[in-house]
Amino acid sequence: MMRIDSHHHIWDLSVRPQSWMKGDEVKPISRTILMDELEPELEKSNIDYTVIVQTVENPAETPEFLDLSLTHPKICAVVGWLDLESKDVIPQLEKYLAHPGGKNLVSIRDMAQDKADPNWLMRDDVIKNIHRIADAGLTFDILTRPPQLAAAVEMVKRCPNNTFVLDHISKPYMGKGEMQPWADQISEMASYENVSVKVSGLFTEANWDSWNNQTFKPYLDHILNSFTPSRMMFGSDWPVCLLAATYSQTIDLMEEFTKEFSKAEQESFWSGSVKRSYRLKV
């Protein structure tokens, strides 16, 4: 059975800083981290391919990842960045697609979770550019926390021709044990068939030094009941996950979670859903 990690990052701090690396708590990953560190973990966990995801709001990063996708055998796809507040994203998007690795650009993500306005995703200019992303044949990755999730649902409602992937199950407050209003908003989001979800980024939303598998159970159960395995995909969120868990622990949790899945459901979770959402040819 093919296994794809739908969500990981790398960064080279000699090329550019990562503006989100602030505070002592992120010091363990506040260094250059490249594919050579991930490769042994992929082999150990039988991961066939990966999707590399943007980390900063800088258009120079996406072509660098497209370059990497041409030379690294594990990277099958890139999620890039566009400034959705720009008057028209098409010129920048065309530059990406004209790149030799442009065929590996499968989705665009912007950092809605970091915007001051929780309704940013409902802005008319943002919606217009999200429509243009669909016109280019690309998916849109939704990066939100619970305060932005209601706006994300409204955005999806206004973009029926887009394909969406919700990153990190929208980062519920697992460290506090809170389910609402996240759970109701997830149910509404899942009612739109053009949305799939990455089961990723869980560990860093829990208490980093005191989680156990039961910590995640109510959230995973709700995602499963809402989306079903046909629209769920595995993502490690490596190396961010290293703040709270090893790569192997992310795999162990997901293997435990999916052990009662049918063969077809497991295939969907580990590769089918990401292949459909990103139109992968692997």
C-alpha positions as CSV (number, residue, x, y, z in Angstrom):
1,M,0.0,0.0,0.0
2,M,1.4,3.4,-1.0
3,R,1.9,5.9,1.8
4,I,2.2,9.6,1.2
5,D,3.0,12.3,3.8
6,S,0.8,15.1,2.7
7,H,2.4,17.9,4.8
8,H,5.9,18.7,5.7
9,H,8.3,21.6,5.6
10,I,12.0,22.4,5.4
11,W,13.9,25.7,5.8
12,D,17.4,27.1,5.4
13,L,18.0,29.9,7.8
14,S,21.0,31.0,5.8
15,V,18.7,31.8,2.9
16,R,15.9,33.6,4.9
17,P,14.6,33.8,8.4
18,Q,11.4,32.2,9.5
19,S,9.4,35.1,11.0
20,W,7.3,32.7,13.1
21,M,10.3,31.4,15.0
22,K,9.9,33.5,18.1
23,G,10.3,32.5,21.7
24,D,12.2,29.8,23.6
25,E,9.6,27.1,23.0
26,V,10.5,26.8,19.3
27,K,14.3,26.8,19.8
28,P,14.6,23.1,19.1
29,I,13.6,23.7,15.5
30,S,15.1,27.2,15.1
31,R,17.9,26.0,12.9
32,T,18.4,25.0,9.2
33,I,16.4,21.7,8.6
34,L,16.7,20.1,5.2
35,M,15.6,16.9,3.5
36,D,18.6,14.9,4.6
37,E,17.2,14.8,8.1
38,L,13.8,13.7,7.0
39,E,15.0,11.0,4.6
40,P,15.8,8.3,7.2
41,E,12.4,8.8,8.9
42,L,10.6,8.3,5.6
43,E,12.5,5.1,5.0
44,K,11.9,3.8,8.5
45,S,8.1,4.6,8.2
46,N,7.7,3.3,4.6
47,I,6.7,6.6,3.2
48,D,6.8,6.6,-0.6
49,Y,6.3,10.3,-1.4
50,T,5.8,13.6,0.3
51,V,4.2,17.0,-0.3
52,I,6.3,19.9,0.7
53,V,4.4,23.0,2.0
54,Q,5.3,26.7,2.1
55,T,6.4,28.2,5.4
56,V,6.7,32.0,4.8
57,E,4.9,34.7,2.9
58,N,7.6,35.2,0.3
59,P,7.2,34.4,-3.4
60,A,10.9,33.3,-3.7
61,E,10.3,30.2,-1.6
62,T,7.9,28.4,-4.0
63,P,10.3,28.3,-6.9
64,E,13.0,26.9,-4.5
65,F,10.6,24.1,-3.6
66,L,9.8,23.5,-7.2
67,D,13.5,23.1,-7.9
68,L,13.7,20.6,-5.1
69,S,10.8,18.6,-6.5
70,L,12.7,18.1,-9.7
71,T,15.7,16.6,-7.9
72,H,14.4,14.8,-4.8
73,P,12.7,11.5,-5.6
74,K,10.4,11.5,-2.6
75,I,8.9,15.0,-3.2
76,C,6.0,14.5,-5.5
77,A,4.2,17.9,-5.0
78,V,4.5,21.4,-3.8
79,V,2.0,23.7,-1.9
80,G,3.2,27.2,-2.7
81,W,2.3,30.7,-1.5
82,L,0.5,33.7,-3.2
83,D,-0.4,37.1,-1.8
84,L,-4.2,36.8,-1.9
85,E,-4.5,40.5,-1.1
86,S,-2.8,41.4,-4.4
87,K,-4.9,42.9,-7.2
88,D,-4.4,39.8,-9.3
89,V,-2.5,36.7,-8.5
90,I,-2.4,35.4,-12.1
91,P,0.9,37.0,-13.1
92,Q,2.7,35.4,-10.1
93,L,0.9,32.1,-10.6
94,E,1.9,32.0,-14.2
95,K,5.5,32.5,-13.2
96,Y,5.2,29.5,-10.9
97,L,3.6,27.3,-13.6
98,A,6.2,28.3,-16.2
99,H,9.0,27.0,-13.9
100,P,10.5,23.7,-15.0
101,G,9.0,22.2,-11.9
102,G,5.7,24.0,-12.3
103,K,3.8,20.7,-13.0
104,N,4.5,19.8,-9.4
105,L,2.7,22.8,-8.0
106,V,-0.6,21.4,-6.8
107,S,-2.0,23.9,-4.3
108,I,-1.7,27.4,-2.8
109,R,-1.8,28.3,0.8
110,D,-1.9,31.7,2.6
111,M,-1.5,32.2,6.3
112,A,-5.1,33.0,7.3
113,Q,-4.3,31.9,10.9
114,D,-2.0,34.8,11.3
115,K,-4.2,37.6,10.0
116,A,-5.5,40.2,12.5
117,D,-9.0,40.0,11.0
118,P,-10.6,36.6,11.7
119,N,-12.9,37.2,8.7
120,W,-10.0,37.7,6.3
121,L,-11.0,34.7,4.2
122,M,-14.4,36.3,3.5
123,R,-12.9,39.5,1.9
124,D,-14.0,40.0,-1.6
125,D,-10.5,40.5,-3.0
126,V,-9.3,37.3,-1.3
127,I,-12.3,35.3,-2.6
128,K,-11.7,36.6,-6.1
129,N,-8.1,35.4,-6.0
130,I,-9.2,32.0,-4.6
131,H,-11.5,31.7,-7.6
132,R,-8.5,32.4,-9.8
133,I,-6.6,29.6,-8.2
134,A,-9.3,27.2,-9.2
135,D,-9.3,28.6,-12.7
136,A,-5.6,27.6,-12.9
137,G,-6.5,24.0,-11.9
138,L,-4.9,24.2,-8.4
139,T,-6.2,23.3,-5.0
140,F,-6.3,25.8,-2.0
141,D,-5.0,24.8,1.4
142,I,-6.9,26.3,4.3
143,L,-4.7,27.2,7.3
144,T,-6.9,28.3,10.2
145,R,-7.3,28.1,13.9
146,P,-10.8,28.0,15.5
147,P,-11.3,31.8,15.4
148,Q,-11.0,31.8,11.6
149,L,-12.9,28.6,11.0
150,A,-16.4,30.2,10.6
151,A,-15.0,32.5,7.9
152,A,-13.4,29.5,6.2
153,V,-16.7,27.8,6.0
154,E,-18.3,30.9,4.5
155,M,-15.4,31.1,2.0
156,V,-16.0,27.5,0.9
157,K,-19.7,28.2,0.5
158,R,-18.7,31.1,-1.9
159,C,-16.2,29.0,-3.9
160,P,-18.1,25.9,-5.1
161,N,-15.7,25.3,-8.0
162,N,-12.6,25.2,-5.8
163,T,-11.0,22.1,-4.3
164,F,-10.0,22.7,-0.7
165,V,-7.8,20.9,1.8
166,L,-8.2,21.9,5.5
167,D,-4.8,21.8,7.1
168,H,-4.2,20.4,10.6
169,I,-7.9,19.8,11.3
170,S,-8.0,23.6,11.9
171,K,-5.9,23.3,15.1
172,P,-8.5,22.7,17.8
173,Y,-7.5,23.7,21.4
174,M,-6.6,20.1,22.5
175,G,-4.4,21.4,25.2
176,K,-7.5,22.9,26.9
177,G,-9.7,19.9,26.0
178,E,-12.1,22.3,24.1
179,M,-14.4,20.8,21.4
180,Q,-16.7,23.7,20.7
181,P,-17.3,25.7,18.6
182,W,-14.7,23.8,16.6
183,A,-16.7,20.6,16.4
184,D,-19.9,22.2,15.0
185,Q,-17.9,24.2,12.4
186,I,-16.0,21.1,11.3
187,S,-19.3,19.4,10.8
188,E,-20.5,22.3,8.6
189,M,-17.2,22.4,6.7
190,A,-17.4,18.6,6.0
191,S,-20.9,19.1,4.5
192,Y,-19.1,20.5,1.4
193,E,-17.9,17.7,-0.7
194,N,-15.1,19.8,-2.2
195,V,-13.2,19.9,1.1
196,S,-10.8,17.2,2.4
197,V,-8.8,17.4,5.6
198,K,-5.2,16.8,6.6
199,V,-5.0,14.8,9.8
200,S,-1.8,16.6,10.8
201,G,-0.4,19.0,13.3
202,L,-2.1,17.3,16.2
203,F,0.8,17.1,18.7
204,T,1.7,20.8,18.8
205,E,-1.9,21.7,19.6
206,A,-1.9,19.4,22.7
207,N,0.2,19.9,25.8
208,W,3.6,19.1,24.4
209,D,5.0,17.2,27.3
210,S,1.9,15.4,28.6
211,W,-0.1,14.1,25.7
212,N,-1.1,10.5,25.1
213,N,-3.1,8.8,22.4
214,Q,-6.3,9.3,24.3
215,T,-5.7,13.1,24.1
216,F,-6.5,13.0,20.4
217,K,-9.3,10.5,20.4
218,P,-12.4,12.8,20.6
219,Y,-11.0,15.1,17.9
220,L,-10.0,12.2,15.6
221,D,-13.4,10.6,16.1
222,H,-15.2,13.8,15.2
223,I,-13.0,14.2,12.1
224,L,-13.7,10.6,11.1
225,N,-17.5,10.9,11.6
226,S,-17.5,14.2,9.7
227,F,-15.3,13.6,6.7
228,T,-15.0,9.8,6.5
229,P,-11.7,8.2,5.3
230,S,-12.5,9.1,1.7
231,R,-11.7,12.8,2.5
232,M,-9.0,12.4,5.1
233,M,-5.2,12.2,4.6
234,F,-2.1,11.7,6.7
235,G,0.3,14.6,7.2
236,S,3.3,14.7,9.7
237,D,3.8,18.4,9.9
238,W,7.5,17.6,10.3
239,P,9.7,19.2,11.5
240,V,7.2,21.4,13.5
241,C,5.9,18.1,15.1
242,L,9.4,17.7,16.7
243,L,8.4,20.2,19.3
244,A,6.1,17.6,20.8
245,A,6.6,14.3,19.0
246,T,9.0,12.3,16.8
247,Y,8.2,11.4,13.2
248,S,7.7,7.8,14.3
249,Q,5.2,8.9,17.0
250,T,3.1,10.6,14.3
251,I,3.1,7.4,12.4
252,D,2.3,5.3,15.4
253,L,-0.7,7.5,16.3
254,M,-2.1,7.3,12.8
255,E,-1.6,3.5,12.6
256,E,-3.4,3.1,15.9
257,F,-6.2,5.4,14.6
258,T,-6.7,3.6,11.3
259,K,-6.2,0.0,12.5
260,E,-10.0,-0.8,12.2
261,F,-10.3,0.8,8.8
262,S,-11.0,-1.4,5.9
263,K,-8.3,-1.9,3.3
264,A,-10.0,0.6,1.0
265,E,-10.3,3.1,3.8
266,Q,-6.7,2.7,4.7
267,E,-5.6,3.2,1.1
268,S,-7.7,6.4,1.0
269,F,-6.2,7.7,4.2
270,W,-2.6,6.9,3.4
271,S,-2.6,7.9,-0.3
272,G,-5.9,8.0,-2.1
273,S,-7.3,11.2,-0.6
274,V,-4.2,13.2,-1.2
275,K,-3.9,11.9,-4.7
276,R,-7.5,13.0,-5.5
277,S,-7.3,16.4,-3.7
278,Y,-4.0,17.3,-5.4
279,R,-4.5,15.4,-8.7
280,L,-1.3,13.5,-8.1
281,K,0.0,11.2,-10.8
282,V,2.2,9.0,-8.6
